[in-house]
């Protein structure tokens, strides 16, 4: 039998945690907490699997001008300026991505043009907002516009907003309200430091406080499909304009083979940066929760499409040698 003192010592010994163990438990708790910040448990795969069949253009090689070669040398990790919020515009006056001017913000009466006015208010230390124009294929684009009764030449706008996973309809005349409601993030007050000179509050932020949001101006629905878009902004850089149609066709054929064509929107997107790494492919699954669920790939060729569909879209595996995000963030 143990004496009372011996029992007490045993209890205290069990309760004592070695410093190394304490560090391990804290690290484990941190990782569990961090994982809750994005809904998908992404895994990693080193290289893109080789194709298992030929659709007819699986092994096609796009021909680029000699002065516009693809950069195959640079490690793609952290080469993408992945936003924290991404607005995908479906109602731009020019929707065919290959016909867009070099800079979409120069298109009059467009969301990119209107939102540019508020750039300093939505780009902060805490968030990065990207405004892109997209065009969906397989007649999906017109079907969605018809569904929301968007007529040609109308001032009514339709956007996809990530990672909020919303389809939003509103009038161009209330773009300021759209920005305040969905994109504006008031800067957090800095921690007081007597050795650092404080900056005066930006007058733009005070101006934003005066904007009154009328909730009735906005119609929202939930996005219930994945999105995969390819940069095809030819007038910004010809490399993307050359390779995008080949990739778009290949993705559509492979998705049909897997019976996924009704679960994902596919199409093209305007400039996302990194044309030297064309083809640029963006995949946003319907379970997006944070920007960690925005998968940006570069140097994608038709031969990589089967591997992306099977590894990333189906199995939620990030392919390291194509990934333009920050691997260490996971």
SVG drawing of the C-alpha trace seen along z (x, -y; Angstrom):
<svg xmlns="http://www.w3.org/2000/svg" viewBox="-34 -64 51 66">
<polyline fill="none" stroke="black" stroke-width="0.4" points="0.0,0.0 1.1,-3.5 1.3,-6.0 -0.5,-9.3 2.7,-11.2 3.8,-8.7 0.4,-9.0 0.7,-12.8 4.1,-12.6 2.8,-10.3 0.0,-12.6 2.4,-15.6 4.7,-13.6 1.9,-12.8 0.8,-16.4 4.3,-17.7 5.0,-18.2 8.5,-18.4 9.4,-21.6 10.0,-19.7 6.5,-18.2 5.0,-21.6 6.5,-23.0 5.2,-20.1 1.7,-20.5 1.6,-24.2 2.9,-23.7 0.2,-21.0 -2.5,-23.3 -1.2,-26.1 -1.3,-23.9 -4.9,-22.7 -6.0,-26.3 -4.3,-27.4 -6.0,-24.6 -9.4,-25.9 -8.6,-29.1 -9.2,-27.3 -11.9,-24.8 -10.0,-22.4 -7.2,-20.1 -4.8,-20.5 -2.1,-18.0 1.0,-18.4 2.3,-16.5 5.8,-17.2 5.2,-17.0 2.3,-16.9 1.4,-13.3 1.9,-12.4 -1.2,-12.1 -2.7,-8.6 -4.5,-9.3 -4.4,-11.6 -7.5,-13.8 -6.2,-14.8 -4.2,-17.8 -2.8,-16.6 0.7,-16.8 0.3,-19.9 3.1,-22.5 2.1,-26.2 4.4,-28.2 5.6,-31.4 7.5,-34.3 11.2,-34.0 11.2,-37.2 8.4,-35.9 9.8,-32.7 8.5,-31.0 10.7,-31.2 11.3,-27.6 14.2,-28.3 12.6,-30.2 11.0,-28.4 7.3,-29.2 6.9,-29.3 5.7,-32.8 5.6,-34.2 1.9,-34.8 0.4,-38.0 -2.5,-36.0 -5.3,-38.3 -7.2,-38.0 -10.4,-39.0 -11.0,-38.4 -13.8,-40.0 -14.6,-38.2 -16.6,-40.5 -19.1,-38.9 -20.6,-42.1 -17.7,-44.0 -18.5,-46.0 -15.9,-43.8 -16.2,-40.2 -14.1,-38.3 -10.8,-38.2 -8.7,-38.1 -10.3,-41.5 -9.7,-43.3 -7.4,-46.3 -4.1,-46.0 -5.5,-47.6 -9.2,-46.8 -9.4,-49.8 -9.3,-52.0 -12.6,-50.7 -15.3,-53.3 -18.5,-52.4 -16.9,-49.2 -16.4,-47.8 -12.6,-47.8 -12.8,-51.5 -15.1,-52.4 -13.4,-50.5 -10.0,-51.9 -11.1,-55.1 -11.1,-53.5 -7.9,-51.5 -6.2,-53.2 -9.1,-52.3 -9.2,-48.6 -5.5,-47.8 -4.2,-47.8 -1.6,-46.1 -4.2,-43.5 -5.8,-42.8 -5.1,-42.7 -8.1,-43.0 -7.9,-41.9 -10.5,-42.9 -10.6,-40.5 -12.8,-40.1 -13.9,-36.6 -15.7,-34.9 -17.2,-31.5 -17.4,-29.0 -19.9,-26.3 -22.7,-28.9 -22.5,-29.2 -21.7,-32.9 -24.9,-33.8 -27.0,-31.4 -25.9,-33.1 -26.6,-36.6 -30.1,-35.4 -30.7,-33.9 -30.1,-37.3 -31.9,-39.2 -28.8,-41.1 -29.5,-42.7 -26.9,-43.9 -25.9,-47.5 -27.6,-47.4 -25.9,-49.2 -26.7,-46.1 -23.6,-44.3 -22.9,-40.7 -19.8,-39.5 -18.4,-36.4 -16.8,-37.3 -14.2,-35.1 -13.7,-33.8 -17.2,-34.9 -18.5,-32.6 -21.2,-34.9 -22.8,-35.9 -23.8,-39.6 -26.0,-41.7 -26.0,-45.5 -26.1,-48.7 -22.9,-50.3 -24.2,-53.6 -23.8,-52.1 -20.3,-50.9 -19.2,-53.0 -21.7,-51.1 -20.5,-47.8 -16.9,-48.6 -17.8,-49.7 -20.1,-46.7 -17.9,-43.9 -14.3,-45.2 -13.6,-48.0 -11.6,-47.0 -11.0,-49.8 -7.3,-49.8 -6.7,-48.4 -5.3,-50.9 -1.6,-50.4 -0.1,-49.5 1.3,-52.6 5.1,-52.9 6.6,-56.1 9.6,-55.6 7.6,-55.5 6.0,-58.6 2.2,-58.0 0.6,-58.7 -2.5,-60.9 -5.7,-59.1 -6.2,-58.9 -8.9,-61.4 -10.1,-58.7 -11.1,-56.6 -13.1,-59.5 -14.8,-59.9 -15.8,-56.2 -17.5,-56.7 -19.9,-59.0 -21.1,-56.4 -24.4,-54.9 -25.1,-51.4 -28.6,-50.6 -28.9,-46.8 -31.8,-46.7 -29.4,-47.6 -27.8,-44.2 -29.0,-40.7 -26.9,-37.8 -26.8,-34.1 -24.3,-31.5 -21.8,-30.1 -22.3,-26.3 -19.7,-25.3 -15.9,-25.3 -14.3,-27.9 -11.3,-27.3 -10.1,-30.1 -7.0,-30.5 -5.3,-33.9 -6.0,-34.6 -5.3,-38.4 -3.6,-38.5 -3.4,-42.3 -1.5,-42.3 0.8,-39.5 0.7,-37.4 1.9,-34.2 -1.3,-33.9 -3.4,-34.6 -1.7,-31.8 -1.8,-29.1 -5.2,-29.8 -7.5,-28.4 -5.5,-25.1 -5.7,-24.8 -9.4,-25.7 -10.2,-23.0 -8.1,-20.4 -9.7,-21.1 -13.2,-20.9 -12.5,-17.5 -10.8,-16.0 -13.6,-17.3 -16.2,-15.6 -14.2,-12.3 -14.5,-12.6 -18.2,-13.7 -17.3,-16.9 -18.5,-19.4 -21.6,-20.3 -19.8,-20.9 -17.3,-23.6 -17.3,-26.8 -14.4,-27.1 -13.3,-30.0 -10.7,-32.7 -9.6,-35.6 -7.9,-38.9 -4.3,-39.7 -3.3,-38.0 0.5,-38.7 3.4,-36.5 3.0,-36.2 6.5,-34.7 5.0,-31.7 2.1,-31.2 -0.2,-29.3 -1.6,-30.7 -4.5,-28.7 -6.6,-29.7 -8.7,-27.1 -11.2,-28.3 -13.1,-25.4 -16.7,-25.9 -15.6,-25.2 -13.3,-28.3 -13.0,-29.9 -9.8,-32.0 -7.1,-32.9 -5.3,-29.7 -8.0,-27.9 -7.0,-30.0 -4.8,-27.7 -2.7,-29.5 -0.6,-27.5 1.9,-28.6 3.7,-27.0 0.7,-24.8 0.6,-23.0 -2.0,-20.7 -0.1,-17.7 -0.5,-18.9 -4.3,-19.1 -5.1,-15.5 -2.8,-15.7 -4.4,-18.9 -8.0,-17.6 -7.2,-14.3 -4.8,-15.6 -6.1,-19.1 -9.7,-19.2 -10.6,-15.7 -8.1,-14.9 -7.3,-18.4 -3.6,-18.0 -1.5,-21.1 1.2,-20.3 4.4,-21.9 6.2,-22.4 3.3,-24.3 2.2,-26.2 2.6,-30.0 1.5,-30.5 3.4,-30.2 4.0,-26.5 5.2,-27.5 1.8,-29.0 0.3,-25.5"/>
</svg>
